[in-house]
Amino acid sequence: MKNSLNLTQLNKFLGTHHISIYVVTIALIFAGVVFSYYQIIDQILGQPASPNEETITFDKETIEKVEQLHPSEDNQTEIDLPASRPSPFTE
């Protein structure tokens, strides 16, 4: 008799809260899937792209060419703007 009372209470509880239990279960499964994907992507992106990383060096000739360039503060060049043209939209 006591078992049937517990079973009745369980059926009543599940009947009342079955939607909430379903939503929480689906949300937990979804969170687990997202977390698993996050771990997989983090593991893949955390590895170096190529094990043999090359260092780039400049030779002396290239360094001299770069040093010969004018800095942007030098505003000595004159810009020749083209002559104005008539507007094609006026009559």
N, C-alpha and C positions, 0 to 999 in steps of 0.2 A: 504494500500500500504506500509505503514511503517512497519507493522508486517511481511509482506512477505519479506521485505528487511532484517530484523533481523533474520528471519528463514533461509534465504539463507546464510547469514553470519555464522550462527550457523552450518548449514550443511557443509559449506566449511571448517570451523574450525575443526569440528569433522572428516571430511574426511581426513584432513591433519594430525591431531595429534591423531587419534584413537589408534594407537599402543602405543604411549607414555602414554596416559591416562590409557590404559589397564595394562601396565607394572607397572606404579606407584600404581594403585589400588591393584594389586596382591602383590606388595612389602609391601604395608601398611597392608594388611590383614595378610601376613606372619609374619611381625614384631609384630602385635598384638597377634597372636597365640604363637609366641616364648615368648613374654613378659608374657602372661598368664601362660604358662607352667613354666616359671621361678618363678613366684610368687607362684604357687602351690607347686613346689618342695622345694622352700625356706621355705615355711610354714611347710611342712612335716618334713624337715630335721632340722628345728629350734626347734622343740619340743624335749624334752628329750626322750630317748629311753624307759626308764622305770621310772615311777614316784617314785618308792622306790629304791633310789640309796643306795647301801651298801658300807660302808667304810671298808677297809681292814686294819686289825691291825695284828702286829706280836707279838707273845708271847716272853717272856724273853728267853726261850730255843732256839728259832729260831734266835734271835738276837745274842746270844752267839756263835752259830754255824757259822753264817756269819762272825763274827769278828775273828774266828779262821782260816778262809781261808787265804791263802797267797796272798799278792798283786802281780800284774803282774810285778813289778819291781824286785822281788826276782827271780833271774835267777840262782838258785843253783842246779836245777835238770839237770842231764846230759841226753842227748838223745842218745840212742844207735841205730845207723842206721844199717839196715840189710846189710849182706855181698853182694857184687855185684854178679849179676847173669849173665850168658852168654846170649848174644842177640840171640833170636830165628830166626832172619833174616839173620844172617851170616852163611856161609857154611864152 
